[in-house]
Amino acid sequence: MSDDKLLEVYDEYMALTDKLLGNKATALEVAPIMIRLGLEIYKTVMSEEDYNRMVDYIADNRDQIQNLKEYLPEIH
């Protein structure tokens, strides 16, 4: 996937997230669904070894995750 395509998908997903947070749901309702769906997609398309390595990498780098309040001020 090209960088332009990835950015397009990211922007579209952020727009949906912003819409959900602004109108229908709280951050604590949206985030678990996003995480679960993402992990389910990864588990479907990756080998078990690669999936486990990725999940371990995410856990090991949890301090690198950004705070989205700058982009989505409605998150509390």
Secondary structure, DSSP 4 states (H G I P E B T S, - for coil): --HHHHHHHHHHHHHHHHHHHHHT--HHHHHHHHHHHHHHHHHHHS-HHHHHHHHHHHHHTGGGPPPGGGT-TT--
